[in-house]
Amino acid sequence: MNAFIKVLSLGFLILCCNLTIKAEPIKTISSSEKRIKIINLYELEKEAAEKLSIGALGYVKGGSEDEITLRDNTESFNRKNIIPNGLTGLNEVALKTKLFGIDLASPIILAPMAAHGLVHQEADKDTIKGTRKAGTIMSISTYSSVPIEKIAESAPNAPFFFQLYMSKDNNFNEYIIKKAKEAGAKAIILTVDSGVPGNREADIRNNYEYSVKTPNVTEFYAGKTVTQSEARAMRKLGFSAEDISYIKKISGLPVIVKGIESPEAAKIAIDARADGIWVSNHGGRQLDGAPSTFNMLPHIAKVVQKRVPIIFDSGVRRGSHVFKALANGADIVAIGRPALYGLALGGADGVYSVFQHLNKELETVMILAGTENVEAVKNNHLFDPNKP
């Protein structure tokens, strides 16, 4: 019996040792500052996943419920083809374009995202340094990890938009818009698809509690620390044309309405004199089962009729995706998660590397398709193999 107990004890000890070996090591938040080698953005995600904690990765990567919309955002690009044309006499292409009079190195900008501090110690301050170096626009979130003015100060003259999660309290809305405007924001992005947060099961599984601080909100409440979870509870739930008019009036800046997926919503926004339409389903993080943004884009473009710029996001992982979005009705394409992966792996230079990689892919696609500039891409006709 004693020998049997000893064997059991030894087995238990070995099991405990194995469990200890397999446990995830504690991961510190990155402070890396370097250019990164990128083969493609899918592999970049896997590389970044090894550096992030489970909670941070789940928050950044995850979508809502079964993640059907999350996956379809990218997969839907495969349902239309780019027709190559090698007889245009094309020797070079130009990626430069403009948005609200701002010169851009390419038609790719950064979408608003919260909590950059989850992936890098310098957080949004490094992100805007990366977008400035890439010659593009950063969109700063209401829930940025760093106050708006500190982000702007870290990269003087870098153009940025401010994304507003509208509060039920108009005193806060007026305060935060004034703060953004004084810091140098070039436009306000009014997000209308997130009054109620989507059911993100990765966060539930990982016990991610949205406990990160939101300094922009905290400052308004006289220094009482406000977490992301508390700030989300303060958000306005439903939106109407009156909200667009109100934000235009108090900001005096161009107002872009983000979270448009229906032609009806696009019409309401245009009639309310929105200055831009941002076609987005929040990267598949809100309503699972919603259509991909790429599928809805031409229907919305038909309503907009080029009266205002259309910005497009959700699922973009290739230069060919950028090309297809422009040819499908967009004027500008925004990326989100890949930039955060670049931030995690290389700080400001990592963000810059992501934009440079996409620009290089886009340039290659444009040459092979025989399109000399962004306007030529917009006038390109994609081939739909499912239509006669």
Rosetta blueprint (number, residue, H / E / L):
1 M L
2 N H
3 A H
4 F H
5 I H
6 K H
7 V H
8 L H
9 S H
10 L H
11 G H
12 F H
13 L H
14 I H
15 L H
16 C H
17 C H
18 N H
19 L H
20 T H
21 I H
22 K H
23 A L
24 E L
25 P L
26 I L
27 K L
28 T L
29 I L
30 S E
31 S L
32 S L
33 E L
34 K L
35 R L
36 I L
37 K L
38 I L
39 I L
40 N L
41 L H
42 Y H
43 E H
44 L H
45 E H
46 K H
47 E H
48 A H
49 A H
50 E L
51 K L
52 L L
53 S L
54 I H
55 G H
56 A H
57 L H
58 G H
59 Y H
60 V H
61 K H
62 G L
63 G L
64 S L
65 E L
66 D L
67 E L
68 I H
69 T H
70 L H
71 R H
72 D H
73 N H
74 T H
75 E H
76 S H
77 F H
78 N H
79 R H
80 K L
81 N E
82 I L
83 I L
84 P L
85 N L
86 G L
87 L L
88 T L
89 G L
90 L L
91 N L
92 E L
93 V L
94 A E
95 L L
96 K L
97 T E
98 K E
99 L E
100 F L
101 G L
102 I E
103 D E
104 L E
105 A L
106 S L
107 P L
108 I E
109 I E
110 L E
111 A L
112 P L
113 M E
114 A L
115 A L
116 H H
117 G H
118 L H
119 V L
120 H E
121 Q L
122 E L
123 A H
124 D H
125 K H
126 D H
127 T H
128 I H
129 K H
130 G H
131 T H
132 R H
133 K H
134 A H
135 G L
136 T L
137 I L
138 M E
139 S E
140 I E
141 S E
142 T L
143 Y L
144 S L
145 S L
146 V L
147 P L
148 I H
149 E H
150 K H
151 I H
152 A H
153 E H
154 S H
155 A L
156 P L
157 N L
158 A L
159 P L
160 F E
161 F E
162 F E
163 Q E
164 L E
165 Y L
166 M L
167 S E
168 K L
169 D L
170 N H
171 N H
172 F H
173 N H
174 E H
175 Y H
176 I H
177 I H
178 K H
179 K H
180 A H
181 K H
182 E H
183 A H
184 G L
185 A L
186 K L
187 A L
188 I E
189 I E
190 L E
191 T E
192 V L
193 D L
194 S L
195 G L
196 V L
197 P L
198 G L
199 N L
200 R L
201 E H
202 A H
203 D H
204 I H
205 R H
206 N L
207 N L
208 Y L
209 E L
210 Y L
211 S L
212 V L
213 K E
214 T L
215 P H
216 N H
217 V H
218 T H
219 E H
220 F H
221 Y L
222 A L
223 G L
224 K L
225 T L
226 V L
227 T E
228 Q H
229 S H
230 E H
231 A H
232 R H
233 A H
234 M L
235 R E
236 K L
237 L L
238 G L
239 F L
240 S L
241 A H
242 E H
243 D H
244 I H
245 S H
246 Y H
247 I H
248 K H
249 K H
250 I H
251 S H
252 G L
253 L L
254 P L
255 V E
256 I E
257 V E
258 K E
259 G E
260 I E
261 E L
262 S L
263 P H
264 E H
265 A H
266 A H
267 K H
268 I H
269 A H
270 I H
271 D H
272 A L
273 R L
274 A L
275 D L
276 G E
277 I E
278 W E
279 V E
280 S L
281 N L
282 H H
283 G H
284 G H
285 R L
286 Q L
287 L L
288 D L
289 G L
290 A L
291 P L
292 S L
293 T H
294 F H
295 N H
296 M H
297 L H
298 P H
299 H H
300 I H
301 A H
302 K H
303 V H
304 V H
305 Q L
306 K L
307 R L
308 V L
309 P L
310 I E
311 I E
312 F E
313 D L
314 S L
315 G L
316 V L
317 R L
318 R L
319 G H
320 S H
321 H H
322 V H
323 F H
324 K H
325 A H
326 L H
327 A H
328 N L
329 G L
330 A L
331 D L
332 I E
333 V E
334 A E
335 I E
336 G L
337 R H
338 P H
339 A H
340 L H
341 Y H
342 G H
343 L H
344 A H
345 L H
346 G H
347 G H
348 A H
349 D H
350 G H
351 V H
352 Y H
353 S H
354 V H
355 F H
356 Q H
357 H H
358 L H
359 N H
360 K H
361 E H
362 L H
363 E H
364 T H
365 V H
366 M H
367 I H
368 L H
369 A H
370 G L
371 T L
372 E L
373 N E
374 V H
375 E H
376 A H
377 V H
378 K H
379 N L
380 N L
381 H L
382 L L
383 F E
384 D L
385 P L
386 N L
387 K L
388 P L
